[in-house]
Amino acid sequence: MQSVGRARTIKLALLVSGLIAGIPAQFGGVAKAGAVTTVDIWSLAGVGSNSVSLYGNTNVGILVSPVWAIPASSQYEWISYTQTGCDMFDAATGRCSPDSGNPPGTTQGGAPTATFYQPFTITTASSGYLDIWADDTAAVYLASGNVTTGTGTGDTLLMAANWNSSGNCASGPIGCTQANGGDISFDDLPAGTYTLVIDAYQYVGGSPFGVMYDGQLTSNGAPSPEPASYMLMAFGLAGLGTFIRRRKKA
């Protein structure tokens, strides 16, 4: 009788363990119910890509102009396709001397000086923000999937380029100074893979050029339960019910 009772105890323990194991999975593994996940979107050297075939289309960090917005942390920085930032600063004129890769100017309606691509993936519907600066200005689009070529034309326009110059860059969003950054909001963006497509424009040739952005997306709720979790809970409940019925008959 002792061996039978021990076997029943072990069986009950296994059923209860299966039931308990299925419960946390309903709330995203070990996370609590309502737990959220975040995805950071930062401009960093070596992260994302661009349309200019230098350095394998890889983004590089650049030396900033004194008038440009200063990043709030070391987690993001000004980037470009080569050294298009500030070479030397002239205090008398308040301007930078051109670096080796400063691009020629473009005109409104013309092709972007360079296009930057930043892919990201969210596993649940999410909301958040993107702060972006550019010298001289930029247009920001959202494309579906992982995009690495082309301009943002045809994708969802999040913010248009600003062709009103203040002398250093655009006189409002999207510009290069701290006060003239673009502030973009995301609301209930469905789960999936997306790409920020940033068409950046240079007003005047031979002057600093680059982009910088900092954003974050936060899930609107806990991740969806996995089918295996439902099966595990169902197995535990069914087995526990059978065990109790047999105990009553005995």
Buried (B, 14 or more C-beta within 10 A) or exposed (E): EEEEEEEBEEBBEEBBEBBEBBEBBBBBEEBEEEBBBEBEBBBBBEBBBBBBEBBEBBBBBBBBBEBBBEBEEEEBBBBBBBBBBBBEBEEEEEBBBBBEBBBEBBEEEEEBBBBBBBBBEBEBBBBBBBBBBBBBBBBBBBBEEEBBEBBBEEBEEBBBBBBEBBEBBBBBBBBBBEEBBBEBEBEEBEEEEBBBBBBBBBBBEEBBBBBBBBBBBBBBBBBEBBEEBEEBBEBBBEBBEEBEEEEEEE
